[in-house]
């Protein structure tokens, strides 16, 4: 079953064609990686899917619905969550509080009810905290619940950001370079977490430069070069694709 379908998407920035007529599908329950050299258009494509940018032409179809014109918070409410290339935690909040923010996409209490501190808001806040602690347990970071974001190691901050995205209860999770800045041990742990997330039934679309991680966890890989799709296949086929090899190693080495 196709969960996400990108159809002929285009995005210009002045004279730069950042994404050029790209189409692909993401199958429910899989990990699909989006790779390519710097400037290939990967993060731009993520921003188009998650509503931070609007495409010039083309369509983003999620669960048979066009979402291209929705705002980011509306897309998140429909079950699409993301992380960012550069960590965006709230520095003065604890790890638990940062994750709880993700749960508020499903909050029924509005601003006025929260300000008046009505009884049903207490119950909802308690549920949000309990769900957030369950996510921290799943990720193996329960011990960080009361730690302020700025006091945590970089790798721990990465996992907390992942937890905040999971708190949105996504069906589709967009991970923008989750292993960036991690050492080998942390990268391996991130790979295990992503595989466990997929095993829970959450579909993952990941942008990543660490090829070892990509090949180990991906069911399918799409390759971009200068904004264009040059390959879309299983990992073993991508490794043997001569056009992909040329993009990464140069024609002489290929």
N, C-alpha and C positions, 0 to 999 in steps of 0.2 A: 504494500500500500504506500502510495506517495503522500508524504506529509507536507513537503515544501516543493514548490515548482517555480523556478526562475525562467521567465520566457522573454528572450530577446531584450535584455535589460541594457540600457545605455546611459552613461553619465559623462558630461563634458564639464571641464573647468577652464573656461576660456578656450584656448586652442588645444588644450590637453584632453585627449579622449581616454579618460581614466578607466572606464568599463565600456567595452565595445561589443554589443550584440551577444551577450553571454546568456546561455540557456543551460539549465541542468535540473535534475530532480534529486531530492533527498528522501530515501525510503525510511518509513517509520521503523524505529527500533535499531537503527544502525549508527555507526560513527563514520561521518564523511569528512575528509580533510580537504582543505583548500590551500594549495601551496603555490609557490612561484617566487621569483627574485623580488628584491625590494622595488617598489614602484609598479608592481604587476597589477595592482587594483584590488587586492584582497580585502583590506580594511574598508575601502570605499564600498565594496560589495556588501560587507557586513553592515555598514551604516545605512545602505539602501534597504536591506532586509528588515532592520530593526527600527526604521523610521527616522533616523537622525539625518538622513538625506532623502531627497525626492528624485526619482529617476527622470531623465528627459523623455525617454520612451521605454516601453516594455512593461512587464507585469510581475508582481510578486504574489504568488498564490499559496496561501497557507490553509490547509484543511478545506480546500475547494472554495476559499474566499479570497478575494482581492484585498490585500492589506496595505498596498503601496501608499495610499492617501491617509492612513491612520497616523495618529501621533504615537511617539514611543511608549507612553504610558498605556495607551489603548492596546497596542500590540503586545505589551507585557501582560496585560489583563487577559488577553486571548491565549496566553500560554507560550510566549516566546521570551526567553530571558537571555541576557548576555553578560559577559565580562569584557574588560577593556585591556588594550595593550599596555597601558600605564595604569597601575593600581589606583582606584578611586574610592578608597575607604574614607569614612569620616574620622579624622585623626584623633579627636577628643572623646570619641565614643568607644565603648568596650567592644570586644569581638562579638559578644552576644547581641549588643544593641545594633551593631552594624548588620547582623544577620536578620534581626527582627524587622528592620526597615524593609527588607524584601517581602516579608509576610504581609505588609500593609497594602500591597496591591490587591489583596482580597478582603481588606477591612470593610465592614459595613458601617462603622461609626464615622460620622463626618466631623468636620472641624468644630462645629458648635457643640455636638455631644461630648467630644473630647474635652473642650474647654469647660463645660459644665460638670465634667467628671460624673456622668450618669452611671447608674449601676451596671447596665448592660455593657458599657465600655470596659469596666473592670474585668468582666468575664472574658470578653474578647481579647483583652491585653494578656490575660493569663493563658489563654489558648495559644496566642501568638508566641509567648515565651516558651511554652512547653514544646511546640512544634520546632522552634528554633534550636532548642536544646537537643531534640532528637536528631536534627541535621548535624549539629556539632558532634554528636556521638557517632553518627554514620561516617563523618570525615575524620574522626579520631582526634578532635581538638577540644574536647569538653573542658580540659584543664585550662584553656585560654579564655573561658567565658567572661571573666572579670578583668582581663588584661586590656589596657588601653591600646588602640591600634598602633600608635607610634612606638610603643614599647616592644612590639612583636618583631621577630626576625622577618626578613623579606619573604622567605618561603612560606611562613605562617600567614602573612598578610595575603598571599596569593590564595591560600586555601580558604581563608575567611571570605574573600571576595567570591570564590566559587560557592561557598555556603550561602551567601546573600542571594546569588542567582538561583540556587536551588530552593530557597525560601519562597520564591515566586510560584512554586509548583509548576514548572514549565513542562510542556510536552516536547518543545524544541529548545535546546540549549546551545547558544552561540559562544564559543570560547575563542577569544582573540589573543593568540600567543600565550597560553597559560603557563608554558615552561620558560618564558623569557626571564633571564636573570637567575634561574635555578641551577644548582649544582647537579651532578649526576644522580646522587641519591634522591634528591628532591624531585628531579625529573622522573625517575622511575616510580616514585610514590604518586606523582601526579598522573602518570599513565595508568597505574592500578586504580586510582579513584575514578578516572574517566571510564574505564572498562566496567567498574561496578555501577556507575551511573547508567550506562547503557543497559546493563543487566537488570536494572530496575524498570526498564521500559522507556527511559527518556532518550530521545533522539538527539544526537550531538553533531553539530557542524563546527569544525575547528580550523582556525588559521594557525599554522605553526611552522617554524623554521627548522626545528630539530627533526631530522629525517629518520633517525632511529626510533623516536617516539611515534612519529606519523606511521611508519611501516608496521610497528608493533600493535597499534590499537585500531587502525582504520579498516573498515570494510570496503570503502571505495575512496578514491582520490581524484580530485579535479585539479588541473594545473593551469594557471594563468601566466601569460607573458605579454607585457605591454597592453594590459587590459583585455586581451583576447583569450578565449579558452583554446588550449592546444591539445588537451587530453582529458579523458574522464573514464576511469577504469579501475580495476582491482589493483592492489599494491604490486603484485608480482608482474602485472603487465606494464605498470608505470615504470618500474625499475628497468625494463627492457626497451622502453619507448625511446627511439633515437632522437626524436624532436625534443623530448624532455631532457635527455642527456646533453644535447647541444646547448639548451638554455642554461643548464647549471654548470657545465664543464667547458663550454666553448666547442666550436666545430672541430678544431684540430685534435683535442683530447677525445672527443666522441668518436 
